[in-house]
Structures are given as structure tokens and as C-alpha cells.
Amino acid sequence: MTDTDDFDPAPTPLTFALRVLIGLLQGAALYALLRVALDKVWPATTPELYAALLVTAVFTPLVASSALTRLRPIPLLVWVLVVAATCAALGWYDLSRDPFVTPGHAPPRVMPAQAWVGLPLVLFIAQSLLIAAAHDRRAIAKYHTYFEVSWGLGLQIALAMLFAGTFWGVLWLGADLFRLIKVEAFARVIRQEWFWIPATTVAVSVALHVTDIRAGLVRGLRTVVCNLLGWLLPLAAAIVVAFVAALLFTGLEPLWGTKRAATILLIAAAMLVVLINTALQDGARLSAPEPGATMPAALRLSIAAASLVLLPVVALAGYAIALRVGQYGWSNVRIVGTAGAVVAACYAIGYAVAVVRRRISTGILAATNITTSLIVIGVALALLSPLADPARLSVADQVARLKDGRAPSDRFSFDYLRFETGRYGVDALRRLAQDDTAPAIRAKAVATLDRQSRWDPKPEGERVGPLRVVQPPGGELPGDFLTADWTQDRASYLLPLCLKSSTSSCEAILVDLDGDGTAEIILDADAGETTVFRRTDGQWRYFGTLAGSSCKGVDEALRAGRFSLVSSLLKDIDIAGTRLRVAPHYDCGSVTARRVSD
């Protein structure tokens, strides 16, 4: 038996039958949960219980099926019970924190939201660690075992999902073939919930079994994937190193001007971590005694460069988040971003130490990956539970800022507490509504509590989102623009986030575009298109977007006032009062060239 054969599970006809049975039971459970939700009967009438059952029914059978041939019966049973209890607890908590799951409000939400985000990652990492430990029969397995198990499990799941998608492609092709001869029965059957739900879960179970039987093929695919992605590391490392070097000449202002620096930097850090590990694989090539088996020098150099450049990238991401927190306080997104930065910092520090202490220490790299995996599990569970629920933490901080004056009541988004932070925000509003020491805050809290959805009229005079006029210098936004209820605008879904939430900001340019003596308002948001607002019939209304504003250099030119007003090239076409205009194609390259030449 070879070393790799030792990792191959031993599927049998019994395990195949058990997997099919698991798939059928999962399909039946999900079908039953769908029916009670549609019929609005118990347990769907108890949203917390329904969410607990739903999350458990989705994840627990998948965990059991994938671990069936890799764990002994008793450890498998214990693990499945732990997974079921964790899923049920997180699903229950997800709905219990929802303020709308109470009588007298909007129809109860029965689908959990938070649990879908981090729970799959937690279960994948935990199952990989557990199976590796069971294989080596030790609490901390060899890194080679972790590598084999985690990559094998990940590719097995990906192939199972691909198989399920292809399975449905074949079924729908068959339905279309029957439609050609006017036979609709096949299409009607596969659309029925009693068919498509169990069919999908059984297809996934069968795919998991087939990938167990062909474990060697999965291992071969893993080798191909790792080798291909590993050779992207030199390119990625060169790009990120050049970016960090360029910051020495450009400074940090252009970076902060994007208002999404932390997100991009953390994505870059995650990319480097993944590519480092695809190049490293199990680390054997770093210390292979045979000349032909050693890692190419280009990959060694790339691993070292990427490991070292992670530190400044993660530090910049953390600093960007800290700046936003200092300006606007904690929000759900900033807390999750901070958690991501902490995890990225663990990788960055460990990888840098591995490179500095030795040429590249496989042992330190391996220890960093294992330790950080445990940290990811802890951080994700904390975020999904009351321990570090971003809603709870952000509400505490935002209310503190409101009370001590760092966030004036006329700039504070009470909507954020009401609709974006679950029960924690609603409870905070109720406390503010009973606070007699701050009449203005109390009045706004009471008015916000009366709203059942964010589309209801907002309290009189409330302003959302920090809005700063950058052109002309010293300009001020009209008072009725700041107090307008944008939720009532027919195009509210097109509006920038700064008009709906205090967690986003906009910069405003005031310029008279139509020559009527009243300046229109151009809002340059954190992200998305630049929007234009115009006073019509005595009210400010959304007018449209500024075409071409995504071109490089346009934002900077608008903010600096480097623009002029010119007539349209073409006239509009009027049809019964509706104006049709040509939307030109913008050559961003020419815009950039003109900006540089100026």
C-alpha cells in the first residue's frame, strides 16, 4: 500500500445504500419544511424553531454523508450530533435576533440569513481537522495529512455540486426534448417540489460516493489544480509587491480616496494566502533531497516575496478600517472586516516568521495554517453567536457615539438601528425612546420605532449618511435635500447608500446643469455610479446617473472642480412628452489621456 492509498476511503455497497438513504431522508425533510412554510403551519409559525430545523436539515446530512467512510461509527455519531446541535443553535439564534419575529409586525421571516455565511466554512474546516486527526490517531495530525484531507474534501464537495448541476441540466434537456413532441408531463413532474428536492439531495449523495470510489482521480485533479494555481503566485506576488512599492511614491491619499481600500486589500491578502498554499502544497518539495523533486527557484522566491508583502497589505487594511471606525464608529461590515483582518494578520505574521527565521520553514508555515484554521473557527462562531454578534457590538458603539455627541442626532441614522441590527438595535431604540434627558433623540427614536419597514416615511427632519460638499468650496446642501424622505422616491433602489444609511458617506458637487439658477446636486458615493439630483415641482428628485463617471480620473476632476459645462452634442427626441436621448459610448482611455495632458 502506498502513502497516498492510505488516505483512500473504503466505500462499499452498504455505504452507497446509506448515502442514498441519507439523501432521501434529507430531501424528505426539506420538502416537509418547504410545505409547512408555504402552508404557514407549525413549525413555520415558530420562526426560531423552523430556522433551527432548516439549517440542521441542510448541513447535517451533508456532513454525515461526506464523513461516512472516514470516521469510525462512534466518532461519526458523536460528530454528527455536535454538528446538528451547532446548526440548530445558530439557526435558532439567527431568528431570535430578528425584531420582526414578533406579533403585530410584518409577516415573520422564517429563513435564517446569518447562518448561511460562516457556518459552511466552520463545518468544512472542523471536519477536515477531525478527519485528519482520526486518520493519524493523534490530536494534531501531520501537515501532510491535513493537506490530503482538506483538499480532497473540498474537491469532493465541488465535484458533487457540479454533478448536481449537470444532473439538472440533463433533466431539463429531456424536458425540452419531450416538449418538441407536445409532451409536458416530464417537465411538470421535475418542477414538483416532491421530486426536485429529493432528486437533488440524492444526486449530491451519489456524487459524494462516486468521488470516494474514484479517490485517485480526485487526487490527480487536486495535483493539477494546485500546480496550475501555484504558478499564478509569481504573477500575483509581483503585482502586490509593485503596488506596495508604488505607495512610497503616491502616498496613501489615493488609496483612502477609493473608500473601499480595506475590502480590496483583504481580498488581495486572501488571494496571496491561497496561492502560497497551492504552491507550497504539503511542503514536501521544499525539503526534497532529490534534485528533480525540489521546488523551482521561481516558486521559492515567490513564496518568500508573497509571505513578506502580506504584512504591509494586512497592516494597510487594518489601518483603513481603523480610520473609518474613528470617523463613523463600528458597523456590521466594519466588525466583520476587522475579524477578517485579524485572521489575515495571523497568516501574515506566521508566514513572515517562516521566511525570516529560515529560508522557508515548512514547519512554521504548517503550524501557522493549522493554528489559523482553529482561529477561523473560533472567530466565525463568535460572529454568528451572541458572543461577538456584529449587530450587538455596533449598536453599543453607535448609541454611545450618539449619547456623547460624537454622532449628532441630526446626522445619526436611526434607521440603521431599526432595520440593520436586529433585535439589538430595536431594543436600543426603545431605551432611547424612554430617555427624558435628550428630547430630540427621544422624539426621533419614537418616530423610528413606529415605522414597520424602511420604506415607511422617515421622521421629520432626519438626515442619513455623512454628506460633504467638495465643490464649490464652502458650499452647503439645501436643507430640504437633507430632510427629504428618499424612501418614497419611485427610484429609491437606484439611490446611493448614503441617503439610506449612516454607514456610508457621499461627496457632493453643486453645479447648475440646466441654467435655471438652481444648482443640481451630484453625489459621488462610496461605491456605485455617480448620481444626479434635480429640484422638480419644488421637490428634490433623483434625475439619473452621470454617464462616464466610472472612467479613471473623473472622480478626482469633479472633486477638484476641473470641469466645464458644455452643450449636448445631439438633441433629444420628444415623444408625447417623453425625452429620448442617445447614450454615448465613453472611451475611458481618451478621458485619462486628456486628464494627463491637462
Secondary structure as the mmCIF struct_conf table of DSSP 4:
data_model
#
loop_
_struct_conf.conf_type_id
_struct_conf.id
_struct_conf.beg_label_comp_id
_struct_conf.beg_label_asym_id
_struct_conf.beg_label_seq_id
_struct_conf.end_label_comp_id
_struct_conf.end_label_asym_id
_struct_conf.end_label_seq_id
TURN_TY1_P TURN_TY1_P1 ASP A 3 THR A 4
HELX_RH_3T_P HELX_RH_3T_P1 ASP A 5 PHE A 7
HELX_RH_AL_P HELX_RH_AL_P1 PRO A 13 ASP A 39
TURN_TY1_P TURN_TY1_P2 LYS A 40 LYS A 40
TURN_TY1_P TURN_TY1_P3 TRP A 42 THR A 45
BEND BEND1 THR A 46 THR A 46
HELX_RH_AL_P HELX_RH_AL_P2 PRO A 47 ALA A 67
TURN_TY1_P TURN_TY1_P4 LEU A 68 ARG A 70
BEND BEND2 LEU A 71 LEU A 71
HELX_RH_AL_P HELX_RH_AL_P3 PRO A 73 SER A 96
TURN_TY1_P TURN_TY1_P5 ARG A 97 ARG A 97
TURN_TY1_P TURN_TY1_P6 PRO A 99 PHE A 100
BEND BEND3 VAL A 101 THR A 102
TURN_TY1_P TURN_TY1_P7 PRO A 103 GLY A 104
BEND BEND4 HIS A 105 PRO A 107
HELX_LH_PP_P HELX_LH_PP_P1 PRO A 108 ARG A 109
BEND BEND5 MET A 111 MET A 111
BEND BEND6 ALA A 113 ALA A 113
TURN_TY1_P TURN_TY1_P8 GLN A 114 GLN A 114
HELX_RH_AL_P HELX_RH_AL_P4 ALA A 115 ASP A 136
TURN_TY1_P TURN_TY1_P9 ARG A 137 ARG A 137
BEND BEND7 ARG A 138 ILE A 140
HELX_RH_AL_P HELX_RH_AL_P5 TYR A 143 LEU A 180
TURN_TY1_P TURN_TY1_P10 ILE A 181 LYS A 182
HELX_RH_AL_P HELX_RH_AL_P6 ALA A 185 ILE A 190
TURN_TY1_P TURN_TY1_P11 ARG A 191 ARG A 191
BEND BEND8 GLN A 192 GLN A 192
HELX_RH_AL_P HELX_RH_AL_P7 GLU A 193 ILE A 213
TURN_TY1_P TURN_TY1_P12 ARG A 214 ARG A 214
HELX_RH_AL_P HELX_RH_AL_P8 ALA A 215 GLY A 230
TURN_TY1_P TURN_TY1_P13 TRP A 231 LEU A 232
HELX_RH_AL_P HELX_RH_AL_P9 LEU A 233 THR A 250
BEND BEND9 LEU A 252 LEU A 252
HELX_RH_AL_P HELX_RH_AL_P10 GLU A 253 GLY A 257
TURN_TY1_P TURN_TY1_P14 THR A 258 THR A 258
BEND BEND10 LYS A 259 LYS A 259
HELX_RH_AL_P HELX_RH_AL_P11 ALA A 261 LEU A 280
TURN_TY1_P TURN_TY1_P15 GLN A 281 ASP A 282
BEND BEND11 GLY A 283 GLY A 283
HELX_RH_3T_P HELX_RH_3T_P2 ALA A 284 LEU A 286
BEND BEND12 SER A 287 SER A 287
BEND BEND13 PRO A 289 GLU A 290
HELX_RH_3T_P HELX_RH_3T_P3 PRO A 291 ALA A 293
BEND BEND14 THR A 294 THR A 294
HELX_LH_PP_P HELX_LH_PP_P2 MET A 295 PRO A 296
HELX_RH_AL_P HELX_RH_AL_P12 ALA A 297 TYR A 328
HELX_RH_AL_P HELX_RH_AL_P13 ASN A 332 ARG A 357
BEND BEND15 ARG A 358 ILE A 360
HELX_RH_AL_P HELX_RH_AL_P14 THR A 362 LEU A 384
BEND BEND16 SER A 385 SER A 385
TURN_TY1_P TURN_TY1_P16 PRO A 386 LEU A 387
BEND BEND17 ALA A 388 ALA A 388
HELX_RH_AL_P HELX_RH_AL_P15 PRO A 390 ASP A 404
TURN_TY1_P TURN_TY1_P17 GLY A 405 GLY A 405
BEND BEND18 ARG A 406 ALA A 407
TURN_TY1_P TURN_TY1_P18 SER A 409 ARG A 411
HELX_RH_AL_P HELX_RH_AL_P16 PHE A 414 PHE A 419
BEND BEND19 GLU A 420 THR A 421
HELX_RH_AL_P HELX_RH_AL_P17 GLY A 422 ALA A 433
TURN_TY1_P TURN_TY1_P19 GLN A 434 GLN A 434
TURN_TY1_P TURN_TY1_P20 ASP A 436 THR A 437
HELX_RH_AL_P HELX_RH_AL_P18 PRO A 439 LEU A 449
TURN_TY1_P TURN_TY1_P21 ASP A 450 ASP A 450
BEND BEND20 GLN A 452 SER A 453
TURN_TY1_P TURN_TY1_P22 ARG A 454 TRP A 455
BEND BEND21 ASP A 456 ASP A 456
HELX_LH_PP_P HELX_LH_PP_P3 PRO A 457 PRO A 459
TURN_TY1_P TURN_TY1_P23 GLU A 460 GLY A 461
BEND BEND22 GLY A 465 GLY A 465
STRN STRN1 LEU A 467 GLN A 471
BEND BEND23 PRO A 472 PRO A 472
TURN_TY1_P TURN_TY1_P24 PRO A 473 GLY A 474
HELX_RH_AL_P HELX_RH_AL_P19 GLY A 479 LEU A 482
TURN_TY1_P TURN_TY1_P25 THR A 483 THR A 483
HELX_RH_3T_P HELX_RH_3T_P4 TRP A 486 GLN A 488
BEND BEND24 ASP A 489 ASP A 489
TURN_TY1_P TURN_TY1_P26 ARG A 490 ALA A 491
HELX_RH_3T_P HELX_RH_3T_P5 SER A 492 LEU A 494
BEND BEND25 LEU A 495 LEU A 495
HELX_RH_3T_P HELX_RH_3T_P6 LEU A 497 LEU A 499
TURN_TY1_P TURN_TY1_P27 LYS A 500 LYS A 500
TURN_TY1_P TURN_TY1_P28 SER A 502 THR A 503
STRN STRN2 CYS A 506 VAL A 511
BEND BEND26 LEU A 513 THR A 518
STRN STRN3 GLU A 520 ALA A 525
BEND BEND27 ASP A 526 GLY A 528
STRN STRN4 THR A 531 THR A 536
TURN_TY1_P TURN_TY1_P29 ASP A 537 GLY A 538
STRN STRN5 GLN A 539 THR A 545
TURN_TY1_P TURN_TY1_P30 ALA A 547 SER A 550
BEND BEND28 CYS A 551 CYS A 551
TURN_TY1_P TURN_TY1_P31 LYS A 552 GLY A 553
HELX_RH_AL_P HELX_RH_AL_P20 VAL A 554 ALA A 560
TURN_TY1_P TURN_TY1_P32 GLY A 561 GLY A 561
BEND BEND29 LEU A 569 LEU A 570
STRN STRN6 ILE A 573 ILE A 575
TURN_TY1_P TURN_TY1_P33 ALA A 576 GLY A 577
STRN STRN7 THR A 578 LEU A 580
HELX_LH_PP_P HELX_LH_PP_P4 PRO A 584 TYR A 586
HELX_RH_AL_P HELX_RH_AL_P21 CYS A 588 SER A 597
#
